[in-house]
Amino acid sequence: MGQVKFGLFAVNYGTCADPESAITVAQHAEAAGFESVWTGEHVVLPDPVPAQLPFDADLPFLDTTVALTLLASHTTRIRVASGIIVLPLRNPVLLAKELASIDVVSSGRLLVGVGAGYIPEEFAAVGVPLTDRQARVDEHIQALRALWTMEHPRFHGRYVSFDGIDAHPRPVQRPGPPIVVGGEGRIALTRAVTMANGWYGFSLDVDATRQCLGRLQRRRGTHDRPAELGALEITVTPSGPLDRGVVARYEDLGVDRLVLLPRPESSGADRHRPVPLERILATIDRAAQDLLPR
């Protein structure tokens, strides 16, 4: 087992919705030895925000594809990743073009994280039924891969259908950028096993990660995994205190990548406020000193 890789989350919202701050953070993470930087996504937010959501309605989010293009053009080595794109809200033909273009601009550094979404108001605003979201994710993944890999792309499904078309440039990565599925539910875990190159669990401590990986293993026991997908790469955004010992526990579970989320000083009223730029940079520096392999 190789050493765990480190990523950084939230490079397109809050403080990093400011382009200059986002560039500063991505370049700082690259210089510190981070493997990847990850965006979040909400197209719109409910106003007022329900109490269970950890942000305010006016939290700024740069569009994921715009942010990844910006960061790819201002870095040279670090991978740029979506964590995650709310896939049912996107037209997969347009998204395939956007993501292939990012992979070209980044010289093959893109990771495509996708998920089903969960905020009813967001789906209603885009005009997509929340009840269809899981089926749309599966179709959209298939449509993306058809456009990236087929000599003469064609796909016919319930929600998207095309043939007699072509789209270039193709992604630099062949057969396409790795697709990472987010989510801890049964459908998401099955999708990760059967359709994805990787799985992403968000804000999980070691015990919660162990439980999710156990459920993933059970999915592997009952669902075939196509050989062309290779080994399932495991990515987790950890929760709770993190030191080398805790990192080793994640690593022992088989986690391949930890994507750190800089957090505010307190978990009370300040939790809705953007994390100051200086704290984000300090998080990178502490991780480089205390956590990253030397």
PyMOL commands that set and color helices and strands:
alter all, ss='L'
color gray80, all
select helices_A, chain A and resi 14-17+19-32+64-73+87-89+92-105+120-126+130-149+186-195+206-222+227-229+244-253+269-272+277-290
alter helices_A, ss='H'
color red, helices_A
select strands_A, chain A and resi 5-9+36-39+79-86+110-115+155-156+161-162+179-182+198-204+233-238+257-260
alter strands_A, ss='S'
color yellow, strands_A
deselect
rebuild
show_as cartoon
